[in-house]
Amino acid sequence: MSATNAVQTSKQLQLLHRKSVENYVCAIKAQDNGYFNVAVSRLYYSCLLILKRCLIESGDYTEQDFVSPKGGSHVYIIDSYIQKLFPSLQKSNQFFVDIGYIRTLKDHRRDADYSPDIDYCASRTQKKYETCLKNARKCLSAIESIHNIKIINWEEEDEKR
């Protein structure tokens, strides 16, 4: 990799990390304001963007790999991480389970953004939102542990609870 490419990749990794953090912060702010549909969407994107960052950081993927892959870029990112990168990391099965929550977050995000029948702001779906939040936190925490990166200030999050 040339020095120019290395600098570009480093900037890209920083940007993806920052966007993941921003999405998480936006999710919590949306939650605090009662915008649970938005919060679900932002939680999902926080997880997705950090997975993409990890894939690029591995050296096996570039941004071009995520442009119009068969099945869509979200599925490609998730499947590439879970089926290809994660096994090479030789981490515990619990991490595998926690990372896998992104698949259910993807479904919840689709419902939150597009379903005329599901409203995460409704009191009857409050438990669904709480599950999304818990799953996103597990996924992000696992990624932090596996890749030795910081996404969330967990102490601050614990204080809010």
C-alpha positions in Angstrom: 0.0 0.0 0.0 1.4 3.4 -1.0 1.9 6.1 1.6 -1.0 8.1 0.0 -3.3 5.1 0.2 -2.3 4.5 3.8 -3.2 8.1 4.7 -6.5 7.9 2.9 -7.3 4.6 4.6 -6.4 6.1 8.0 -8.7 9.1 7.4 -11.5 6.8 6.2 -11.2 4.6 9.4 -11.3 7.8 11.5 -14.4 9.0 9.7 -16.2 5.7 10.0 -15.4 5.5 13.7 -16.6 9.1 14.2 -19.8 8.5 12.3 -20.5 5.4 14.3 -20.1 7.4 17.6 -22.2 10.2 16.2 -25.0 7.7 15.3 -24.9 6.3 18.8 -25.0 9.7 20.4 -27.9 10.7 18.1 -29.8 7.5 19.0 -29.5 8.4 22.7 -30.6 12.0 22.1 -33.5 10.8 20.0 -34.5 8.3 22.7 -34.3 11.1 25.4 -36.7 13.1 23.2 -39.1 10.2 22.7 -38.1 9.6 19.0 -37.7 5.9 19.3 -38.1 5.1 15.6 -35.1 7.4 14.9 -33.2 5.9 17.8 -33.6 2.4 16.4 -32.3 3.5 13.0 -29.3 5.3 14.5 -28.4 2.4 16.7 -28.3 0.1 13.7 -26.1 2.5 11.7 -23.7 2.9 14.6 -23.1 -0.8 14.6 -23.0 -1.1 10.8 -20.5 1.7 10.3 -18.1 0.3 13.0 -18.3 -3.2 11.3 -17.4 -1.5 8.0 -14.5 0.2 9.7 -13.2 -3.1 11.1 -13.4 -4.8 7.7 -11.4 -2.0 6.0 -8.9 -2.0 8.9 -8.3 -5.7 8.4 -6.7 -4.9 5.1 -8.9 -7.4 3.2 -11.5 -4.8 2.1 -11.6 -1.4 0.6 -14.4 1.2 0.3 -14.8 -0.1 -3.3 -15.8 -3.5 -2.0 -18.9 -2.0 -0.5 -20.2 -0.2 -3.6 -23.2 -2.1 -5.1 -22.3 -5.7 -4.0 -24.9 -8.4 -4.8 -27.5 -8.4 -2.1 -26.8 -4.8 -1.0 -24.0 -3.2 0.9 -25.5 -3.7 4.4 -25.9 -7.4 3.9 -22.4 -7.6 2.4 -20.9 -5.7 5.3 -22.6 -7.8 8.0 -22.0 -11.2 6.2 -18.4 -10.3 5.5 -17.7 -9.5 9.1 -19.6 -12.4 10.6 -18.6 -15.1 8.0 -15.1 -14.1 7.1 -13.4 -11.6 9.5 -14.8 -12.8 12.8 -13.7 -16.5 12.4 -10.2 -15.3 11.6 -10.1 -13.4 14.9 -10.6 -16.6 17.0 -12.7 -15.0 19.7 -15.3 -16.4 22.0 -18.7 -17.6 21.0 -20.3 -15.0 23.2 -18.7 -12.3 21.0 -20.2 -14.1 18.0 -23.7 -14.0 19.6 -23.3 -10.3 20.5 -22.1 -9.3 17.0 -24.9 -11.3 15.5 -27.5 -8.9 17.1 -26.8 -6.6 14.2 -29.0 -8.9 12.0 -32.0 -8.3 14.3 -31.1 -4.6 14.5 -31.2 -4.5 10.7 -34.8 -5.9 10.8 -35.8 -3.5 13.5 -34.3 -0.6 11.5 -36.3 -1.5 8.5 -39.5 -1.6 10.6 -38.7 1.7 12.3 -38.0 3.4 9.0 -40.7 1.8 6.7 -43.3 -0.3 8.5 -46.8 1.3 8.6 -47.7 -1.2 11.4 -44.8 -0.8 13.8 -44.2 2.4 15.7 -41.4 2.2 18.3 -42.8 5.3 19.9 -46.0 3.6 20.9 -46.2 2.4 24.5 -47.0 -1.2 23.4 -43.7 -1.4 21.6 -41.5 0.1 24.3 -40.1 -3.4 25.2 -39.1 -3.8 21.5 -37.2 -0.6 21.7 -35.5 -1.6 24.9 -34.4 -4.9 23.3 -33.0 -2.9 20.4 -31.0 -0.7 22.7 -29.7 -3.7 24.7 -28.7 -5.6 21.5 -26.9 -2.5 20.1 -25.0 -2.0 23.3 -24.0 -5.7 23.3 -22.9 -5.6 19.7 -20.9 -2.4 20.1 -19.3 -3.6 23.4 -18.2 -6.8 21.6 -16.7 -4.8 18.8 -14.8 -2.6 21.3 -13.4 -5.7 23.0 -12.5 -7.6 19.9 -10.8 -4.6 18.1 -9.6 -2.7 21.1 -11.4 0.5 20.2 -13.6 2.9 22.1 -17.0 3.7 20.8 -19.1 4.4 23.9 -18.4 6.0 27.2 -19.9 3.2 29.2 -19.5 4.9 32.6 -21.6 7.8 31.3 -24.2 5.4 29.9 -24.4 3.6 33.2 -25.0 6.8 35.1 -28.0 7.6 32.8 -29.7 4.3 33.7 
